[in-house]
Amino acid sequence: MNDQMPVRAYKESRIEDEPILGPVLALPDGRIQPLTWLERLLVRLHLTDAKALEARYWKPASA
């Protein structure tokens, strides 16, 4: 058997033009990431977007 786990490639956001409508972000791998108060404020002020937040919370498969 192979002891190495396959590494999932980062899926770039497909919702970069969609607004974030709530206090959570649905990630492409199926996880739900709650946003902090500061992140929600940055989204509201248009200083960040879903694409940047997804890149921040993306975690490669553990080795």
CHARMM internal coordinates of N, CA and C (Angstrom, degrees):
IC EDIT
DIST 1 N 1 CA 1.4543
DIST 1 CA 1 C 1.5203
ANGL 1 N 1 CA 1 C 110.48
DIST 1 C 2 N 1.2586
ANGL 1 CA 1 C 2 N 114.97
DIHE 1 N 1 CA 1 C 2 N 153.38
DIST 2 N 2 CA 1.4508
ANGL 1 C 2 N 2 CA 121.44
DIHE 1 CA 1 C 2 N 2 CA 179.55
DIST 2 CA 2 C 1.5314
ANGL 2 N 2 CA 2 C 108.66
DIHE 1 C 2 N 2 CA 2 C -87.99
DIST 2 C 3 N 1.3442
ANGL 2 CA 2 C 3 N 116.85
DIHE 2 N 2 CA 2 C 3 N 125.09
DIST 3 N 3 CA 1.4625
ANGL 2 C 3 N 3 CA 121.03
DIHE 2 CA 2 C 3 N 3 CA -178.51
DIST 3 CA 3 C 1.5217
ANGL 3 N 3 CA 3 C 112.95
DIHE 2 C 3 N 3 CA 3 C -81.53
DIST 3 C 4 N 1.3118
ANGL 3 CA 3 C 4 N 117.19
DIHE 3 N 3 CA 3 C 4 N -10.76
DIST 4 N 4 CA 1.4571
ANGL 3 C 4 N 4 CA 120.19
DIHE 3 CA 3 C 4 N 4 CA -178.28
DIST 4 CA 4 C 1.5170
ANGL 4 N 4 CA 4 C 109.97
DIHE 3 C 4 N 4 CA 4 C -88.11
DIST 4 C 5 N 1.3119
ANGL 4 CA 4 C 5 N 114.14
DIHE 4 N 4 CA 4 C 5 N 139.05
DIST 5 N 5 CA 1.4642
ANGL 4 C 5 N 5 CA 119.60
DIHE 4 CA 4 C 5 N 5 CA 176.22
DIST 5 CA 5 C 1.5199
ANGL 5 N 5 CA 5 C 107.80
DIHE 4 C 5 N 5 CA 5 C -91.42
DIST 5 C 6 N 1.3098
ANGL 5 CA 5 C 6 N 117.52
DIHE 5 N 5 CA 5 C 6 N 143.44
DIST 6 N 6 CA 1.4620
ANGL 5 C 6 N 6 CA 118.93
DIHE 5 CA 5 C 6 N 6 CA 177.77
DIST 6 CA 6 C 1.5276
ANGL 6 N 6 CA 6 C 110.26
DIHE 5 C 6 N 6 CA 6 C -66.24
DIST 6 C 7 N 1.3053
ANGL 6 CA 6 C 7 N 116.35
DIHE 6 N 6 CA 6 C 7 N 140.86
DIST 7 N 7 CA 1.4603
ANGL 6 C 7 N 7 CA 121.85
DIHE 6 CA 6 C 7 N 7 CA 179.23
DIST 7 CA 7 C 1.5121
ANGL 7 N 7 CA 7 C 107.98
DIHE 6 C 7 N 7 CA 7 C -94.99
DIST 7 C 8 N 1.3261
ANGL 7 CA 7 C 8 N 114.32
DIHE 7 N 7 CA 7 C 8 N 123.17
DIST 8 N 8 CA 1.4616
ANGL 7 C 8 N 8 CA 118.65
DIHE 7 CA 7 C 8 N 8 CA 178.48
DIST 8 CA 8 C 1.5234
ANGL 8 N 8 CA 8 C 109.59
DIHE 7 C 8 N 8 CA 8 C -78.08
DIST 8 C 9 N 1.2982
ANGL 8 CA 8 C 9 N 115.47
DIHE 8 N 8 CA 8 C 9 N 133.29
DIST 9 N 9 CA 1.4621
ANGL 8 C 9 N 9 CA 120.11
DIHE 8 CA 8 C 9 N 9 CA 178.35
DIST 9 CA 9 C 1.5251
ANGL 9 N 9 CA 9 C 109.26
DIHE 8 C 9 N 9 CA 9 C -74.26
DIST 9 C 10 N 1.3087
ANGL 9 CA 9 C 10 N 115.56
DIHE 9 N 9 CA 9 C 10 N 147.03
DIST 10 N 10 CA 1.4601
ANGL 9 C 10 N 10 CA 120.85
DIHE 9 CA 9 C 10 N 10 CA 177.27
DIST 10 CA 10 C 1.5208
ANGL 10 N 10 CA 10 C 109.14
DIHE 9 C 10 N 10 CA 10 C -64.73
DIST 10 C 11 N 1.3191
ANGL 10 CA 10 C 11 N 116.16
DIHE 10 N 10 CA 10 C 11 N 126.88
DIST 11 N 11 CA 1.4595
ANGL 10 C 11 N 11 CA 120.73
DIHE 10 CA 10 C 11 N 11 CA 176.05
DIST 11 CA 11 C 1.5191
ANGL 11 N 11 CA 11 C 107.66
DIHE 10 C 11 N 11 CA 11 C -94.14
DIST 11 C 12 N 1.2871
ANGL 11 CA 11 C 12 N 116.17
DIHE 11 N 11 CA 11 C 12 N 116.68
DIST 12 N 12 CA 1.4551
ANGL 11 C 12 N 12 CA 119.76
DIHE 11 CA 11 C 12 N 12 CA -180.00
DIST 12 CA 12 C 1.5188
ANGL 12 N 12 CA 12 C 109.80
DIHE 11 C 12 N 12 CA 12 C -67.63
DIST 12 C 13 N 1.3006
ANGL 12 CA 12 C 13 N 116.17
DIHE 12 N 12 CA 12 C 13 N 144.88
DIST 13 N 13 CA 1.4505
ANGL 12 C 13 N 13 CA 121.87
DIHE 12 CA 12 C 13 N 13 CA -177.54
DIST 13 CA 13 C 1.5194
ANGL 13 N 13 CA 13 C 111.83
DIHE 12 C 13 N 13 CA 13 C -56.11
DIST 13 C 14 N 1.3141
ANGL 13 CA 13 C 14 N 114.99
DIHE 13 N 13 CA 13 C 14 N 136.59
DIST 14 N 14 CA 1.4581
ANGL 13 C 14 N 14 CA 120.04
DIHE 13 CA 13 C 14 N 14 CA 173.31
DIST 14 CA 14 C 1.5214
ANGL 14 N 14 CA 14 C 110.16
DIHE 13 C 14 N 14 CA 14 C -103.84
DIST 14 C 15 N 1.3350
ANGL 14 CA 14 C 15 N 116.78
DIHE 14 N 14 CA 14 C 15 N 2.84
DIST 15 N 15 CA 1.4572
ANGL 14 C 15 N 15 CA 119.65
DIHE 14 CA 14 C 15 N 15 CA -176.52
DIST 15 CA 15 C 1.5274
ANGL 15 N 15 CA 15 C 111.52
DIHE 14 C 15 N 15 CA 15 C -113.81
DIST 15 C 16 N 1.3250
ANGL 15 CA 15 C 16 N 116.91
DIHE 15 N 15 CA 15 C 16 N 25.40
DIST 16 N 16 CA 1.4645
ANGL 15 C 16 N 16 CA 118.93
DIHE 15 CA 15 C 16 N 16 CA -174.31
DIST 16 CA 16 C 1.5215
ANGL 16 N 16 CA 16 C 113.17
DIHE 15 C 16 N 16 CA 16 C -59.20
DIST 16 C 17 N 1.3189
ANGL 16 CA 16 C 17 N 118.61
DIHE 16 N 16 CA 16 C 17 N -25.70
DIST 17 N 17 CA 1.4665
ANGL 16 C 17 N 17 CA 120.73
DIHE 16 CA 16 C 17 N 17 CA 179.95
DIST 17 CA 17 C 1.5232
ANGL 17 N 17 CA 17 C 112.46
DIHE 16 C 17 N 17 CA 17 C -95.49
DIST 17 C 18 N 1.3285
ANGL 17 CA 17 C 18 N 117.14
DIHE 17 N 17 CA 17 C 18 N -2.45
DIST 18 N 18 CA 1.4595
ANGL 17 C 18 N 18 CA 121.08
DIHE 17 CA 17 C 18 N 18 CA -179.51
DIST 18 CA 18 C 1.5278
ANGL 18 N 18 CA 18 C 109.34
DIHE 17 C 18 N 18 CA 18 C -88.65
DIST 18 C 19 N 1.3207
ANGL 18 CA 18 C 19 N 117.09
DIHE 18 N 18 CA 18 C 19 N 142.87
DIST 19 N 19 CA 1.4611
ANGL 18 C 19 N 19 CA 119.01
DIHE 18 CA 18 C 19 N 19 CA 176.99
DIST 19 CA 19 C 1.5206
ANGL 19 N 19 CA 19 C 111.13
DIHE 18 C 19 N 19 CA 19 C -74.77
DIST 19 C 20 N 1.3241
ANGL 19 CA 19 C 20 N 116.26
DIHE 19 N 19 CA 19 C 20 N 153.69
DIST 20 N 20 CA 1.4576
ANGL 19 C 20 N 20 CA 121.30
DIHE 19 CA 19 C 20 N 20 CA 172.15
DIST 20 CA 20 C 1.5246
ANGL 20 N 20 CA 20 C 105.02
DIHE 19 C 20 N 20 CA 20 C -90.03
DIST 20 C 21 N 1.3264
ANGL 20 CA 20 C 21 N 116.34
DIHE 20 N 20 CA 20 C 21 N 117.65
DIST 21 N 21 CA 1.4574
ANGL 20 C 21 N 21 CA 120.24
DIHE 20 CA 20 C 21 N 21 CA -171.17
DIST 21 CA 21 C 1.5277
ANGL 21 N 21 CA 21 C 114.64
DIHE 20 C 21 N 21 CA 21 C -98.97
DIST 21 C 22 N 1.3120
ANGL 21 CA 21 C 22 N 117.25
DIHE 21 N 21 CA 21 C 22 N -4.55
DIST 22 N 22 CA 1.4540
ANGL 21 C 22 N 22 CA 118.55
DIHE 21 CA 21 C 22 N 22 CA -177.14
DIST 22 CA 22 C 1.5125
ANGL 22 N 22 CA 22 C 112.19
DIHE 21 C 22 N 22 CA 22 C -147.59
DIST 22 C 23 N 1.3252
ANGL 22 CA 22 C 23 N 116.21
DIHE 22 N 22 CA 22 C 23 N -171.57
DIST 23 N 23 CA 1.4664
ANGL 22 C 23 N 23 CA 121.16
DIHE 22 CA 22 C 23 N 23 CA -177.25
DIST 23 CA 23 C 1.5174
ANGL 23 N 23 CA 23 C 114.56
DIHE 22 C 23 N 23 CA 23 C -83.58
DIST 23 C 24 N 1.3443
ANGL 23 CA 23 C 24 N 118.50
DIHE 23 N 23 CA 23 C 24 N 9.42
DIST 24 N 24 CA 1.4599
ANGL 23 C 24 N 24 CA 121.42
DIHE 23 CA 23 C 24 N 24 CA 179.38
DIST 24 CA 24 C 1.5223
ANGL 24 N 24 CA 24 C 110.10
DIHE 23 C 24 N 24 CA 24 C -131.94
DIST 24 C 25 N 1.3309
ANGL 24 CA 24 C 25 N 113.97
DIHE 24 N 24 CA 24 C 25 N 159.19
DIST 25 N 25 CA 1.4587
ANGL 24 C 25 N 25 CA 121.17
DIHE 24 CA 24 C 25 N 25 CA 177.99
DIST 25 CA 25 C 1.5219
ANGL 25 N 25 CA 25 C 107.81
DIHE 24 C 25 N 25 CA 25 C -123.26
DIST 25 C 26 N 1.3345
ANGL 25 CA 25 C 26 N 117.54
DIHE 25 N 25 CA 25 C 26 N 125.76
DIST 26 N 26 CA 1.4622
ANGL 25 C 26 N 26 CA 121.86
DIHE 25 CA 25 C 26 N 26 CA 177.12
DIST 26 CA 26 C 1.5214
ANGL 26 N 26 CA 26 C 107.71
DIHE 25 C 26 N 26 CA 26 C -87.50
DIST 26 C 27 N 1.3295
ANGL 26 CA 26 C 27 N 116.47
DIHE 26 N 26 CA 26 C 27 N 118.30
DIST 27 N 27 CA 1.4591
ANGL 26 C 27 N 27 CA 121.73
DIHE 26 CA 26 C 27 N 27 CA -177.75
DIST 27 CA 27 C 1.5250
ANGL 27 N 27 CA 27 C 110.18
DIHE 26 C 27 N 27 CA 27 C -87.58
DIST 27 C 28 N 1.3367
ANGL 27 CA 27 C 28 N 117.59
DIHE 27 N 27 CA 27 C 28 N 155.00
DIST 28 N 28 CA 1.4626
ANGL 27 C 28 N 28 CA 121.32
DIHE 27 CA 27 C 28 N 28 CA -177.05
DIST 28 CA 28 C 1.5332
ANGL 28 N 28 CA 28 C 114.31
DIHE 27 C 28 N 28 CA 28 C -59.08
DIST 28 C 29 N 1.3394
ANGL 28 CA 28 C 29 N 117.67
DIHE 28 N 28 CA 28 C 29 N -25.83
DIST 29 N 29 CA 1.4648
ANGL 28 C 29 N 29 CA 119.63
DIHE 28 CA 28 C 29 N 29 CA -179.58
DIST 29 CA 29 C 1.5247
ANGL 29 N 29 CA 29 C 112.64
DIHE 28 C 29 N 29 CA 29 C -85.65
DIST 29 C 30 N 1.3265
ANGL 29 CA 29 C 30 N 117.32
DIHE 29 N 29 CA 29 C 30 N 4.44
DIST 30 N 30 CA 1.4581
ANGL 29 C 30 N 30 CA 121.67
DIHE 29 CA 29 C 30 N 30 CA 175.27
DIST 30 CA 30 C 1.5154
ANGL 30 N 30 CA 30 C 115.02
DIHE 29 C 30 N 30 CA 30 C 100.13
DIST 30 C 31 N 1.3154
ANGL 30 CA 30 C 31 N 117.75
DIHE 30 N 30 CA 30 C 31 N -8.70
DIST 31 N 31 CA 1.4644
ANGL 30 C 31 N 31 CA 120.28
DIHE 30 CA 30 C 31 N 31 CA 178.65
DIST 31 CA 31 C 1.5286
ANGL 31 N 31 CA 31 C 110.43
DIHE 30 C 31 N 31 CA 31 C -75.04
DIST 31 C 32 N 1.3199
ANGL 31 CA 31 C 32 N 115.34
DIHE 31 N 31 CA 31 C 32 N 152.64
DIST 32 N 32 CA 1.4609
ANGL 31 C 32 N 32 CA 122.59
DIHE 31 CA 31 C 32 N 32 CA 174.24
DIST 32 CA 32 C 1.5195
ANGL 32 N 32 CA 32 C 106.95
DIHE 31 C 32 N 32 CA 32 C -110.23
DIST 32 C 33 N 1.3155
ANGL 32 CA 32 C 33 N 116.89
DIHE 32 N 32 CA 32 C 33 N 121.35
DIST 33 N 33 CA 1.4607
ANGL 32 C 33 N 33 CA 121.84
DIHE 32 CA 32 C 33 N 33 CA -177.75
DIST 33 CA 33 C 1.5246
ANGL 33 N 33 CA 33 C 109.35
DIHE 32 C 33 N 33 CA 33 C -109.19
DIST 33 C 34 N 1.3432
ANGL 33 CA 33 C 34 N 117.56
DIHE 33 N 33 CA 33 C 34 N 114.80
DIST 34 N 34 CA 1.4696
ANGL 33 C 34 N 34 CA 119.06
DIHE 33 CA 33 C 34 N 34 CA 174.73
DIST 34 CA 34 C 1.5298
ANGL 34 N 34 CA 34 C 109.51
DIHE 33 C 34 N 34 CA 34 C -67.02
DIST 34 C 35 N 1.3012
ANGL 34 CA 34 C 35 N 116.66
DIHE 34 N 34 CA 34 C 35 N 139.32
DIST 35 N 35 CA 1.4634
ANGL 34 C 35 N 35 CA 121.15
DIHE 34 CA 34 C 35 N 35 CA 178.28
DIST 35 CA 35 C 1.5142
ANGL 35 N 35 CA 35 C 109.80
DIHE 34 C 35 N 35 CA 35 C -93.94
DIST 35 C 36 N 1.3149
ANGL 35 CA 35 C 36 N 115.65
DIHE 35 N 35 CA 35 C 36 N 142.83
DIST 36 N 36 CA 1.4580
ANGL 35 C 36 N 36 CA 120.35
DIHE 35 CA 35 C 36 N 36 CA 177.29
DIST 36 CA 36 C 1.5233
ANGL 36 N 36 CA 36 C 109.40
DIHE 35 C 36 N 36 CA 36 C -74.10
DIST 36 C 37 N 1.3206
ANGL 36 CA 36 C 37 N 114.88
DIHE 36 N 36 CA 36 C 37 N 167.26
DIST 37 N 37 CA 1.4528
ANGL 36 C 37 N 37 CA 119.95
DIHE 36 CA 36 C 37 N 37 CA 178.26
DIST 37 CA 37 C 1.5287
ANGL 37 N 37 CA 37 C 110.20
DIHE 36 C 37 N 37 CA 37 C -59.33
DIST 37 C 38 N 1.3365
ANGL 37 CA 37 C 38 N 116.43
DIHE 37 N 37 CA 37 C 38 N -41.37
DIST 38 N 38 CA 1.4597
ANGL 37 C 38 N 38 CA 120.81
DIHE 37 CA 37 C 38 N 38 CA -179.29
DIST 38 CA 38 C 1.5315
ANGL 38 N 38 CA 38 C 111.04
DIHE 37 C 38 N 38 CA 38 C -65.29
DIST 38 C 39 N 1.3288
ANGL 38 CA 38 C 39 N 117.32
DIHE 38 N 38 CA 38 C 39 N -41.56
DIST 39 N 39 CA 1.4669
ANGL 38 C 39 N 39 CA 120.33
DIHE 38 CA 38 C 39 N 39 CA 178.71
DIST 39 CA 39 C 1.5282
ANGL 39 N 39 CA 39 C 110.87
DIHE 38 C 39 N 39 CA 39 C -63.36
DIST 39 C 40 N 1.3342
ANGL 39 CA 39 C 40 N 116.40
DIHE 39 N 39 CA 39 C 40 N -40.95
DIST 40 N 40 CA 1.4718
ANGL 39 C 40 N 40 CA 118.87
DIHE 39 CA 39 C 40 N 40 CA 177.73
DIST 40 CA 40 C 1.5181
ANGL 40 N 40 CA 40 C 111.15
DIHE 39 C 40 N 40 CA 40 C -64.23
DIST 40 C 41 N 1.3267
ANGL 40 CA 40 C 41 N 116.85
DIHE 40 N 40 CA 40 C 41 N -36.74
DIST 41 N 41 CA 1.4622
ANGL 40 C 41 N 41 CA 120.93
DIHE 40 CA 40 C 41 N 41 CA 177.13
DIST 41 CA 41 C 1.5270
ANGL 41 N 41 CA 41 C 110.62
DIHE 40 C 41 N 41 CA 41 C -65.45
DIST 41 C 42 N 1.3394
ANGL 41 CA 41 C 42 N 117.18
DIHE 41 N 41 CA 41 C 42 N -44.58
DIST 42 N 42 CA 1.4648
ANGL 41 C 42 N 42 CA 120.98
DIHE 41 CA 41 C 42 N 42 CA 179.18
DIST 42 CA 42 C 1.5314
ANGL 42 N 42 CA 42 C 111.28
DIHE 41 C 42 N 42 CA 42 C -61.56
DIST 42 C 43 N 1.3341
ANGL 42 CA 42 C 43 N 116.50
DIHE 42 N 42 CA 42 C 43 N -38.83
DIST 43 N 43 CA 1.4705
ANGL 42 C 43 N 43 CA 120.14
DIHE 42 CA 42 C 43 N 43 CA 176.84
DIST 43 CA 43 C 1.5183
ANGL 43 N 43 CA 43 C 109.91
DIHE 42 C 43 N 43 CA 43 C -64.03
DIST 43 C 44 N 1.3331
ANGL 43 CA 43 C 44 N 115.74
DIHE 43 N 43 CA 43 C 44 N -45.29
DIST 44 N 44 CA 1.4644
ANGL 43 C 44 N 44 CA 120.84
DIHE 43 CA 43 C 44 N 44 CA -178.52
DIST 44 CA 44 C 1.5342
ANGL 44 N 44 CA 44 C 111.86
DIHE 43 C 44 N 44 CA 44 C -61.32
DIST 44 C 45 N 1.3383
ANGL 44 CA 44 C 45 N 116.16
DIHE 44 N 44 CA 44 C 45 N -35.36
DIST 45 N 45 CA 1.4691
ANGL 44 C 45 N 45 CA 121.21
DIHE 44 CA 44 C 45 N 45 CA 179.87
DIST 45 CA 45 C 1.5282
ANGL 45 N 45 CA 45 C 112.53
DIHE 44 C 45 N 45 CA 45 C -87.38
DIST 45 C 46 N 1.3420
ANGL 45 CA 45 C 46 N 116.59
DIHE 45 N 45 CA 45 C 46 N 4.37
DIST 46 N 46 CA 1.4689
ANGL 45 C 46 N 46 CA 122.80
DIHE 45 CA 45 C 46 N 46 CA 179.97
DIST 46 CA 46 C 1.5288
ANGL 46 N 46 CA 46 C 112.21
DIHE 45 C 46 N 46 CA 46 C 61.34
DIST 46 C 47 N 1.3476
ANGL 46 CA 46 C 47 N 116.65
DIHE 46 N 46 CA 46 C 47 N 33.80
DIST 47 N 47 CA 1.4629
ANGL 46 C 47 N 47 CA 121.37
DIHE 46 CA 46 C 47 N 47 CA 177.32
DIST 47 CA 47 C 1.5200
ANGL 47 N 47 CA 47 C 111.86
DIHE 46 C 47 N 47 CA 47 C -97.27
DIST 47 C 48 N 1.3332
ANGL 47 CA 47 C 48 N 117.14
DIHE 47 N 47 CA 47 C 48 N -8.53
DIST 48 N 48 CA 1.4624
ANGL 47 C 48 N 48 CA 123.00
DIHE 47 CA 47 C 48 N 48 CA 173.79
DIST 48 CA 48 C 1.5235
ANGL 48 N 48 CA 48 C 107.60
DIHE 47 C 48 N 48 CA 48 C -149.83
DIST 48 C 49 N 1.3242
ANGL 48 CA 48 C 49 N 115.76
DIHE 48 N 48 CA 48 C 49 N 169.85
DIST 49 N 49 CA 1.4660
ANGL 48 C 49 N 49 CA 119.85
DIHE 48 CA 48 C 49 N 49 CA -179.81
DIST 49 CA 49 C 1.5229
ANGL 49 N 49 CA 49 C 109.72
DIHE 48 C 49 N 49 CA 49 C -143.43
DIST 49 C 50 N 1.3162
ANGL 49 CA 49 C 50 N 116.15
DIHE 49 N 49 CA 49 C 50 N 178.99
DIST 50 N 50 CA 1.4651
ANGL 49 C 50 N 50 CA 121.30
DIHE 49 CA 49 C 50 N 50 CA -177.21
DIST 50 CA 50 C 1.5230
ANGL 50 N 50 CA 50 C 111.43
DIHE 49 C 50 N 50 CA 50 C -60.70
DIST 50 C 51 N 1.3058
ANGL 50 CA 50 C 51 N 117.03
DIHE 50 N 50 CA 50 C 51 N -38.28
DIST 51 N 51 CA 1.4683
ANGL 50 C 51 N 51 CA 120.57
DIHE 50 CA 50 C 51 N 51 CA -178.70
DIST 51 CA 51 C 1.5285
ANGL 51 N 51 CA 51 C 111.05
DIHE 50 C 51 N 51 CA 51 C -61.66
DIST 51 C 52 N 1.3113
ANGL 51 CA 51 C 52 N 117.60
DIHE 51 N 51 CA 51 C 52 N -45.34
DIST 52 N 52 CA 1.4625
ANGL 51 C 52 N 52 CA 121.82
DIHE 51 CA 51 C 52 N 52 CA -179.93
DIST 52 CA 52 C 1.5259
ANGL 52 N 52 CA 52 C 111.13
DIHE 51 C 52 N 52 CA 52 C -67.19
DIST 52 C 53 N 1.3342
ANGL 52 CA 52 C 53 N 117.36
DIHE 52 N 52 CA 52 C 53 N -39.33
DIST 53 N 53 CA 1.4591
ANGL 52 C 53 N 53 CA 120.11
DIHE 52 CA 52 C 53 N 53 CA 179.26
DIST 53 CA 53 C 1.5232
ANGL 53 N 53 CA 53 C 111.31
DIHE 52 C 53 N 53 CA 53 C -68.16
DIST 53 C 54 N 1.3261
ANGL 53 CA 53 C 54 N 117.76
DIHE 53 N 53 CA 53 C 54 N -39.35
DIST 54 N 54 CA 1.4657
ANGL 53 C 54 N 54 CA 120.53
DIHE 53 CA 53 C 54 N 54 CA 177.25
DIST 54 CA 54 C 1.5241
ANGL 54 N 54 CA 54 C 110.60
DIHE 53 C 54 N 54 CA 54 C -62.72
DIST 54 C 55 N 1.3211
ANGL 54 CA 54 C 55 N 117.13
DIHE 54 N 54 CA 54 C 55 N -40.85
DIST 55 N 55 CA 1.4658
ANGL 54 C 55 N 55 CA 120.44
DIHE 54 CA 54 C 55 N 55 CA 178.71
DIST 55 CA 55 C 1.5277
ANGL 55 N 55 CA 55 C 110.50
DIHE 54 C 55 N 55 CA 55 C -63.99
DIST 55 C 56 N 1.3223
ANGL 55 CA 55 C 56 N 117.55
DIHE 55 N 55 CA 55 C 56 N -35.40
DIST 56 N 56 CA 1.4625
ANGL 55 C 56 N 56 CA 121.45
DIHE 55 CA 55 C 56 N 56 CA 179.58
DIST 56 CA 56 C 1.5235
ANGL 56 N 56 CA 56 C 111.65
DIHE 55 C 56 N 56 CA 56 C -67.06
DIST 56 C 57 N 1.3233
ANGL 56 CA 56 C 57 N 117.21
DIHE 56 N 56 CA 56 C 57 N -40.26
DIST 57 N 57 CA 1.4604
ANGL 56 C 57 N 57 CA 120.86
DIHE 56 CA 56 C 57 N 57 CA -174.81
DIST 57 CA 57 C 1.5140
ANGL 57 N 57 CA 57 C 114.35
DIHE 56 C 57 N 57 CA 57 C -95.45
DIST 57 C 58 N 1.3100
ANGL 57 CA 57 C 58 N 118.49
DIHE 57 N 57 CA 57 C 58 N -0.20
DIST 58 N 58 CA 1.4631
ANGL 57 C 58 N 58 CA 120.82
DIHE 57 CA 57 C 58 N 58 CA 178.94
DIST 58 CA 58 C 1.5196
ANGL 58 N 58 CA 58 C 109.50
DIHE 57 C 58 N 58 CA 58 C -67.33
DIST 58 C 59 N 1.3187
ANGL 58 CA 58 C 59 N 115.97
DIHE 58 N 58 CA 58 C 59 N 131.27
DIST 59 N 59 CA 1.4643
ANGL 58 C 59 N 59 CA 121.25
DIHE 58 CA 58 C 59 N 59 CA 178.83
DIST 59 CA 59 C 1.5289
ANGL 59 N 59 CA 59 C 107.79
DIHE 58 C 59 N 59 CA 59 C -123.96
DIST 59 C 60 N 1.3134
ANGL 59 CA 59 C 60 N 118.10
DIHE 59 N 59 CA 59 C 60 N 126.39
DIST 60 N 60 CA 1.4618
ANGL 59 C 60 N 60 CA 119.27
DIHE 59 CA 59 C 60 N 60 CA 176.13
DIST 60 CA 60 C 1.5299
ANGL 60 N 60 CA 60 C 109.91
DIHE 59 C 60 N 60 CA 60 C -67.86
DIST 60 C 61 N 1.3171
ANGL 60 CA 60 C 61 N 116.05
DIHE 60 N 60 CA 60 C 61 N 157.30
DIST 61 N 61 CA 1.4670
ANGL 60 C 61 N 61 CA 120.09
DIHE 60 CA 60 C 61 N 61 CA 177.75
DIST 61 CA 61 C 1.5188
ANGL 61 N 61 CA 61 C 109.28
DIHE 60 C 61 N 61 CA 61 C -59.16
DIST 61 C 62 N 1.3178
ANGL 61 CA 61 C 62 N 116.43
DIHE 61 N 61 CA 61 C 62 N 137.22
DIST 62 N 62 CA 1.4624
ANGL 61 C 62 N 62 CA 119.68
DIHE 61 CA 61 C 62 N 62 CA -178.55
DIST 62 CA 62 C 1.5331
ANGL 62 N 62 CA 62 C 110.48
DIHE 61 C 62 N 62 CA 62 C -68.53
DIST 62 C 63 N 1.3061
ANGL 62 CA 62 C 63 N 114.38
DIHE 62 N 62 CA 62 C 63 N 141.88
DIST 63 N 63 CA 1.4783
ANGL 62 C 63 N 63 CA 119.65
DIHE 62 CA 62 C 63 N 63 CA -176.88
DIST 63 CA 63 C 1.5007
ANGL 63 N 63 CA 63 C 111.93
DIHE 62 C 63 N 63 CA 63 C -85.64
END
COOR INIT
IC SEED 1 N 1 CA 1 C
IC BUILD
